[in-house]
C-alpha cells in the first residue's frame, strides 16, 4: 500500500466535508478553490500535490512504517487534510486582507476550515504535546503575518528580521510532520524537521520576493529582495540568490540525519536550479561587458 494522497483524493476529502456544511458556506468554499483567478493559484490543488509540507508527512510515515496498513493510510489522509485545511484558514484571511476576494462569507468559510483541521487531527491525536504545539504554531503564524506586514512597510526594513518573520508565517506547516512524529514516538526528531521547514519556508519566500519585487514596491511594500537592493544597488539580486542557496544548504543539513531520500532529492533539485540561475546571470554579465567593449 502506497502512503500518498493525490490532488484528486484531497479534493474528494474536501467534497465529503463540504456536504456536511450549510449550502451557502459549501458553495463559497467550492467557488474559492475552483475559480480561475490567478491570485488564488497557491490555494488551488494540482496533481501531484504541489507542496513540500504536504509531502513531508508521507515521507516520514513511509520511513516509520515499512509495511503500512489501511489504518496508516486513513491516518495520513486525515493529517494531510488537516494540514491543508489549516493552510486554507490562513490563506483565505490573507486574500481577504489583500482584497483579492470580496465575499464576506469567506470569513466563516476560513473559520470552518480551522474547525475541520482540529477535528481531523483530534481523530488520531490526543497527546497534550501535539495540542500545545498546535496552538503555538497557529499563534506564531498569525503573529508572523502581522510582523512581516509591518516590516515590509518600513522605509529600510531589517532584512534578517524579515527573513525570520517568513519562517514564523510558515509555522503551521510543521504540524503535519509533528503529528507523524508524535504518533510514532519520534518527537525527538522534531527540532530537525522544524529547522528543515523553517529554512525551506524562508527560501520559498525569497523566490516569491524575486518574482514579486516590482509588484510589491508598487503596492508600497519592500520585500526581502527590495530591502537587499536598497543596501546594494548593484548586487541585491546576487545577495538574494546567495541567501537562497544558504537556506537550502541549511535545510539539507538539518534533515540529512533522518535519511529521507525524497527530502534530500528535493533540496538537491532546488540547488541545481540555483546553479543554473548563477550561470545565466554570469553569462548575462559577460555579454554586457563585451557589448560595452
PyMOL commands that set and color helices and strands:
alter all, ss='L'
color gray80, all
select helices_A, chain A and resi 7-18+23-34+38-40+52-64+70-97+106-122+128-152+159-169+171-183+187-218+224-231+236-256+261-292
alter helices_A, ss='H'
color red, helices_A
deselect
rebuild
show_as cartoon
